[in-house]
């Protein structure tokens, strides 16, 4: 009854082969290590190198820059397989789907050749530094500065909630190169942590303890007179950062929506299996009308979400996915993800509250989806502007 992801209108034989290979790799190499990674609060660096060897990093970056030569469909397949196999916390969506695309879209030829092949191999792990303790969705108001001084920028400020923050070797920093301006003062500066960590003024705070996605290393970082070469500016001139951020947002929000749909489908699969086996008052939980009606509603929503997001993927590929539609996809799918996981957990009774059951971990992992990538309230404001 759920849509077979292999039958999506944008799938082809190459992508089906990728899905099979990625799923096999994740089940063998990553799934057995998830308990360890969740306990230690980060994915091992060796896992990044293995993923690079398997071709799972930078899949949509051109081959001439070390990537897989694919497009967003390849990233979507990998996002789905991570969700289907319960691998939460491996920050490839930020590394490959976001940072790599900023470099590919706005970087110079030298920057692309310096960073992208190492990102594709897993030698470099990338993060993006947007959020600050006092600034979330309003990126025009960031307080971190990158002030020109000779041939360098000098960075000062604090960022938080960095996915890959502990492992990151390369950080795309959203900073003000002109603090007197709002949006037009924002630039993107790449900071290579080697050589500036410690005495160089760059430091990492604690690995933040989170409600869910416990294998993800989410950290705060500090810039205290950190020097980065002017050659590390993304784009031909300062003040382009806000425009660059806005141009990339449709893909970033679609990444979240793709993951949400995959999580919804996984939730319904494991719930269907459970209610067919578990009995109460002498009959299967599935045989109660309440169960049937609730699941009928949720299966319908899952189909709607899949069709909507598949259409967004098609539109992103042909260059017609607008920011408003991407915002719609982000807020609605993540809202439904949280609702469906919560309702399905109820069918598991007390077992649903036990972390040894996947549904409990999925409940905790899902909640952040409505917050990052722009909160769902911001998504609704963006949509309302077009009414």
C-alpha positions as CSV (number, residue, x, y, z in Angstrom):
1,X,0.0,0.0,0.0
2,X,2.9,2.3,0.6
3,X,4.6,3.5,-2.5
4,X,7.6,1.5,-3.5
5,X,10.5,4.0,-3.5
6,X,12.0,2.1,-6.5
7,X,8.9,3.1,-8.5
8,X,9.3,6.9,-8.0
9,X,8.8,8.7,-11.3
10,X,12.4,10.0,-11.1
11,X,14.0,6.6,-10.5
12,X,16.0,4.7,-13.1
13,X,18.0,1.5,-13.1
14,X,21.3,3.2,-12.0
15,X,19.5,4.7,-9.0
16,X,18.0,1.3,-8.1
17,X,21.5,-0.2,-8.2
18,X,22.7,2.6,-5.9
19,X,19.9,2.0,-3.5
20,X,20.6,-1.7,-3.2
21,X,24.4,-1.0,-2.8
22,X,23.9,1.7,-0.2
23,X,21.4,-0.3,1.8
24,X,23.8,-3.3,1.8
25,X,26.7,-1.1,2.9
26,X,24.7,0.6,5.7
27,X,23.4,-2.7,7.1
28,X,26.9,-4.2,7.2
29,X,29.1,-1.2,8.1
30,X,26.9,1.3,10.0
31,X,24.0,-0.5,11.6
32,X,26.0,-2.7,14.0
33,X,27.9,0.4,15.2
34,X,24.9,2.6,15.9
35,X,24.7,1.7,19.6
36,X,28.3,2.6,20.1
37,X,27.9,5.9,18.1
38,X,24.8,6.8,20.1
39,X,26.6,6.2,23.4
40,X,29.7,8.2,22.4
41,X,27.7,11.0,20.8
42,X,29.4,10.9,17.4
43,X,30.1,8.8,14.3
44,X,33.6,7.5,14.1
45,X,35.9,9.3,11.6
46,X,36.7,5.9,10.1
47,X,33.0,5.6,9.0
48,X,33.4,8.8,6.9
49,X,36.4,7.3,5.1
50,X,34.5,4.0,4.5
51,X,31.5,5.9,3.2
52,X,33.8,7.8,0.8
53,X,35.3,4.6,-0.5
54,X,31.8,3.2,-1.1
55,X,30.9,6.3,-3.1
56,X,28.3,7.6,-0.6
57,X,29.8,11.1,-0.2
58,X,29.3,14.0,-2.6
59,X,27.2,11.8,-4.9
60,X,25.8,14.9,-6.7
61,X,29.1,16.7,-7.1
62,X,30.8,16.5,-10.6
63,X,33.3,13.8,-11.1
64,X,35.9,16.4,-12.1
65,X,35.9,17.5,-8.5
66,X,36.0,14.1,-7.0
67,X,32.3,13.5,-6.6
68,X,29.9,10.9,-8.0
69,X,28.7,12.9,-10.9
70,X,25.1,12.5,-10.1
71,X,22.3,14.9,-9.2
72,X,19.8,15.4,-6.4
73,X,18.1,12.0,-7.1
74,X,21.3,10.3,-5.9
75,X,21.3,12.3,-2.7
76,X,17.6,11.5,-2.2
77,X,18.2,7.8,-2.6
78,X,21.0,7.9,0.1
79,X,18.8,10.0,2.4
80,X,16.0,7.4,2.1
81,X,18.3,4.5,2.7
82,X,19.7,6.1,5.9
83,X,16.2,6.5,7.2
84,X,15.0,3.0,6.1
85,X,18.0,1.4,7.9
86,X,17.7,3.4,11.1
87,X,21.0,5.3,10.6
88,X,20.3,8.6,12.4
89,X,23.1,11.0,13.1
90,X,25.4,10.5,10.2
91,X,25.6,14.1,9.0
92,X,26.1,13.4,5.2
93,X,23.1,15.7,4.3
94,X,25.0,18.7,5.7
95,X,28.4,17.5,4.4
96,X,27.3,16.4,0.9
97,X,23.9,18.0,0.3
98,X,24.7,21.5,1.7
99,X,28.3,22.4,2.2
100,X,29.6,20.7,-0.9
101,X,27.0,22.5,-2.9
102,X,27.9,25.9,-1.6
103,X,31.5,25.2,-2.7
104,X,30.4,23.8,-6.0
105,X,28.1,26.7,-6.7
106,X,30.1,29.6,-5.5
107,X,33.7,28.4,-5.0
108,X,36.6,29.2,-7.3
109,X,38.2,26.5,-9.4
110,X,41.0,26.4,-6.9
111,X,38.6,26.1,-3.9
112,X,36.7,23.3,-5.6
113,X,39.9,21.3,-6.3
114,X,41.2,21.9,-2.8
115,X,38.2,20.8,-0.8
116,X,35.7,18.8,-2.8
117,X,37.9,15.7,-3.6
118,X,38.8,15.4,0.1
119,X,35.1,15.7,1.1
120,X,34.2,13.0,-1.4
121,X,36.8,10.7,0.1
122,X,35.9,11.4,3.7
123,X,39.3,12.8,4.4
124,X,37.6,16.1,5.2
125,X,34.3,16.3,7.2
126,X,32.3,19.5,6.6
127,X,29.9,21.6,8.7
128,X,28.0,24.8,8.3
129,X,28.0,27.5,11.1
130,X,24.7,29.4,10.8
131,X,22.9,29.5,14.2
132,X,24.2,31.5,17.1
133,X,23.0,31.5,20.7
134,X,20.9,34.6,20.0
135,X,20.1,34.1,16.3
136,X,18.3,31.2,14.7
137,X,16.2,31.6,11.5
138,X,17.0,35.4,11.2
139,X,20.4,35.0,9.5
140,X,20.5,38.8,8.7
141,X,21.1,39.3,12.4
142,X,24.2,37.1,12.9
143,X,26.7,38.7,15.2
144,X,29.8,36.7,14.2
145,X,32.2,39.0,12.2
146,X,34.9,38.4,9.6
147,X,36.8,41.6,9.3
148,X,39.4,42.1,6.6
149,X,42.9,42.5,7.8
150,X,45.6,42.5,5.1
151,X,45.3,39.2,3.3
152,X,43.1,37.6,5.9
153,X,39.7,37.8,7.5
154,X,39.7,37.8,11.3
155,X,36.7,36.0,12.7
156,X,35.1,36.6,16.1
157,X,31.9,35.1,17.5
158,X,30.2,32.0,18.6
159,X,28.1,29.5,16.7
160,X,26.0,26.6,18.0
161,X,24.1,23.5,16.9
162,X,26.7,22.6,14.3
163,X,26.0,19.2,12.8
164,X,29.4,17.4,12.5
165,X,30.7,20.1,14.8
166,X,33.1,17.7,16.7
167,X,34.4,15.9,13.6
168,X,34.5,18.9,11.2
169,X,37.8,19.9,9.5
170,X,36.1,22.4,7.2
171,X,33.4,24.9,8.3
172,X,31.3,27.2,6.2
173,X,30.8,30.2,8.4
174,X,28.0,32.7,8.0
175,X,29.5,36.0,9.2
176,X,29.3,39.7,8.8
177,X,32.1,41.2,6.7
178,X,30.3,44.5,7.1
179,X,28.7,44.7,10.5
180,X,27.0,48.0,9.7
181,X,24.8,46.2,7.1
182,X,22.1,43.6,7.5
183,X,21.6,41.1,4.6
184,X,24.1,42.9,2.4
185,X,26.8,42.6,5.0
186,X,26.7,38.8,5.2
187,X,29.4,36.6,3.6
188,X,30.3,32.9,3.6
189,X,33.9,32.2,4.7
190,X,35.4,28.8,4.8
191,X,37.5,28.0,7.9
192,X,39.9,25.1,7.8
193,X,40.3,24.0,11.4
194,X,43.8,22.5,11.0
195,X,46.3,25.1,12.1
196,X,43.8,27.5,13.8
197,X,42.4,25.2,16.5
198,X,43.7,25.9,20.0
199,X,46.3,28.6,20.0
200,X,45.0,29.8,16.6
201,X,41.8,31.0,18.3
202,X,39.3,28.4,17.1
203,X,37.8,26.1,19.8
204,X,35.0,23.6,20.1
205,X,32.7,23.6,23.0
206,X,31.0,20.5,24.3
207,X,29.3,17.9,22.2
208,X,25.7,18.8,23.0
209,X,23.4,16.2,24.6
210,X,20.2,16.1,22.6
211,X,16.8,14.6,22.8
212,X,17.3,12.5,19.7
213,X,19.8,11.8,16.9
214,X,22.3,10.9,19.5
215,X,24.9,9.7,17.1
216,X,25.2,13.1,15.6
217,X,28.0,15.3,16.9
218,X,26.3,18.6,17.5
219,X,28.5,21.2,18.9
220,X,29.1,24.8,19.7
221,X,32.2,26.5,18.3
222,X,34.1,29.7,19.1
223,X,36.1,32.1,17.0
224,X,38.5,34.3,18.9
225,X,40.6,36.3,16.3
226,X,40.7,33.3,14.0
227,X,42.5,34.1,10.8
228,X,41.3,32.7,7.5
229,X,42.8,33.7,4.1
230,X,40.7,36.1,2.0
231,X,41.0,33.3,-0.6
232,X,38.5,31.3,1.5
233,X,35.6,33.7,0.8
234,X,32.9,32.0,-1.2
235,X,32.0,34.1,-4.2
236,X,33.7,36.8,-6.1
237,X,33.1,39.6,-3.6
238,X,31.9,40.2,0.0
239,X,28.3,40.7,0.9
240,X,26.9,37.8,-1.3
241,X,26.4,35.4,1.6
242,X,22.7,36.0,2.2
243,X,21.8,35.7,-1.5
244,X,23.8,32.5,-1.6
245,X,22.0,31.1,1.4
246,X,18.6,32.0,-0.1
247,X,19.5,30.4,-3.5
248,X,20.4,27.1,-1.8
249,X,17.4,26.9,0.6
250,X,15.0,25.1,-1.7
251,X,17.4,22.1,-2.0
252,X,18.2,22.2,1.7
253,X,14.5,22.1,2.7
254,X,13.8,19.4,0.2
255,X,16.5,17.3,1.8
256,X,14.6,17.5,5.1
257,X,11.3,16.7,3.3
258,X,12.8,13.6,1.6
259,X,14.1,12.4,5.0
260,X,10.7,13.0,6.6
261,X,8.8,11.0,4.0
262,X,11.2,8.1,4.4
263,X,10.8,8.2,8.1
264,X,7.0,8.2,7.8
265,X,7.2,5.1,5.5
266,X,9.5,3.3,7.9
267,X,7.3,4.1,10.8
268,X,4.2,2.7,9.1
269,X,6.0,-0.5,8.0
270,X,7.2,-1.3,11.5
271,X,3.9,-0.4,13.0
272,X,2.0,-2.6,10.5
273,X,4.2,-5.5,11.4
274,X,3.6,-5.0,15.1
275,X,-0.2,-4.6,15.1
276,X,-0.5,-7.8,13.0
277,X,1.3,-9.8,15.6
278,X,0.5,-8.2,18.9
279,X,-2.8,-9.3,20.5
280,X,-5.1,-7.7,23.1
281,X,-8.4,-9.0,24.4
282,X,-8.0,-12.1,22.3
283,X,-7.5,-10.5,18.9
284,X,-4.8,-8.7,16.9
285,X,-4.5,-4.9,17.5
286,X,-5.0,-4.5,13.8
287,X,-8.5,-6.0,14.1
288,X,-9.7,-3.1,16.2
289,X,-11.6,-0.6,14.2
290,X,-9.7,2.3,15.8
291,X,-6.4,0.8,14.6
292,X,-7.8,0.4,11.1
293,X,-9.1,3.9,10.9
294,X,-6.0,5.5,12.3
295,X,-3.7,3.6,10.0
296,X,-5.9,4.2,7.0
297,X,-5.6,8.0,7.7
298,X,-1.9,7.8,8.1
299,X,-1.3,5.6,5.1
300,X,-3.2,8.2,3.0
301,X,-1.1,11.0,4.4
302,X,2.1,9.0,3.6
303,X,1.0,8.6,0.0
304,X,0.2,12.3,-0.3
305,X,3.6,13.2,1.1
306,X,5.4,10.8,-1.2
307,X,3.6,12.2,-4.3
308,X,4.2,15.8,-3.3
309,X,7.9,15.3,-2.5
310,X,8.5,13.3,-5.7
311,X,7.1,16.2,-7.6
312,X,9.4,18.6,-5.7
313,X,12.3,16.4,-6.7
314,X,11.3,16.6,-10.3
315,X,10.9,20.3,-10.1
316,X,14.3,20.8,-8.4
317,X,15.9,18.7,-11.2
318,X,14.4,20.9,-13.9
319,X,15.1,24.2,-12.1
320,X,11.5,25.1,-11.3
321,X,11.3,24.4,-7.5
322,X,10.5,27.7,-5.9
323,X,11.3,28.7,-2.3
324,X,7.6,28.8,-1.4
325,X,6.9,25.2,-2.5
326,X,10.0,24.0,-0.8
327,X,8.8,25.7,2.4
328,X,5.5,23.9,2.0
329,X,7.2,20.6,1.6
330,X,9.5,21.1,4.6
331,X,6.8,22.1,7.1
332,X,4.0,19.8,6.0
333,X,6.1,16.6,5.8
334,X,7.9,17.2,9.1
335,X,4.7,18.0,10.8
336,X,3.2,14.8,9.5
337,X,6.3,12.9,10.4
338,X,6.0,13.9,14.1
339,X,2.2,13.3,14.2
340,X,2.5,9.8,12.6
341,X,5.4,8.7,14.7
342,X,3.5,9.8,17.8
343,X,0.3,8.1,16.8
344,X,2.0,4.9,15.8
345,X,4.0,4.8,19.1
346,X,0.6,4.5,20.9
347,X,-0.1,1.2,19.2
348,X,3.0,-0.2,20.9
349,X,1.8,0.6,24.3
350,X,4.4,0.6,27.0
351,X,6.9,-1.0,24.6
352,X,6.8,2.1,22.5
353,X,8.3,4.0,25.3
354,X,11.3,1.7,25.6
355,X,14.4,2.8,23.8
356,X,15.2,-0.7,22.7
357,X,12.2,-0.4,20.3
358,X,12.9,1.5,17.1
359,X,9.7,3.5,17.4
360,X,10.9,5.1,20.6
361,X,14.1,6.3,19.0
362,X,12.2,7.5,15.9
363,X,9.9,9.5,18.2
364,X,12.9,11.3,19.7
365,X,14.8,11.7,16.4
366,X,11.8,13.2,14.6
367,X,11.2,16.2,16.8
368,X,14.1,18.3,15.5
369,X,12.7,18.1,11.9
370,X,10.2,20.9,12.7
371,X,13.0,23.2,13.9
372,X,16.2,23.0,11.8
373,X,16.3,24.2,8.2
374,X,14.1,27.1,9.3
375,X,11.4,26.5,11.8
376,X,8.0,25.4,10.6
377,X,6.5,28.7,11.8
378,X,9.0,30.6,9.6
379,X,8.0,28.3,6.7
380,X,4.4,29.4,7.1
381,X,5.4,33.0,7.2
382,X,7.3,32.6,3.9
383,X,4.2,30.9,2.3
384,X,1.9,33.6,3.6
385,X,3.9,36.3,1.9
386,X,2.9,34.9,-1.4
387,X,-0.8,34.8,-0.7
